[in-house]
Amino acid sequence: VRCARGHRDAWATVLGTEDLCASFDGAGAWLNPHVHGEQVITKGKWYHIDQFYGKTPERKGFQGLVTLFAADENTGSFVCLPGSHKDYETNCRGRNPLGNFVRMGGKRDADYCAFRAVQVAPLGPGDLVVWDSRVVHCSAGVDINADPSCMLRGATQPPLSRLVAYVACAPQSEVSELAREKRREAVRKGYGGNAFSS
């Protein structure tokens, strides 16, 4: 997925170089509530930023995902707040991030997020979504009232409602040898990393 020609071409366009280093960030899987019950549905949206201003004020990083099956308003999809990167410093101020993960869960955040949120859907199998890591984003959950046949179309009673691969690229020149070795170690040990924006 991370080395597919079309995806690498898209990253080369975004980053302005074909000399790329790809991260291995794991995957996201959402259980099908029609199979596993409504308790598997995420309550609300976890609006967040994956880059903390206090740590990387000047960094303009990018991250992305590849959807492996069709995703729409029924299955859930990627949600972002266009233009929220302009509020990067403000959105990080006064927060206690978990590493670079900045949760937007305060009372004032709810209005800020609800007013600007846009769901990126529909997405087809293999579609790549790339966003600026300073942009507030989250995942929209599955619609429990949707027709069960819309989950992972083509499969009978699929255990999942949605499946994505997370991916981020950075120019080789911006990735330190230490970061490369940490990422190689993560692959050897079977765990994912985080976006290069971190």
Secondary structure, DSSP 8 states (H G I E B T S, - for coil): -TT-HHHHHHHHHHHT-S-EEE----EEEEE-HHHH-GGGS--S---EESS-TTT-SS---EEEEEESS-B-TTT--EEE-TTGGGGHHHHHTT---BTTBEE--SHHHHHHHHHH-EEE--B-TT-EEEEETTS-EEE----TTS-GGGTTTTSSS-SEEEEEEEE-EEEGGGS-HHHHHHHHHHHHHT-----TT-
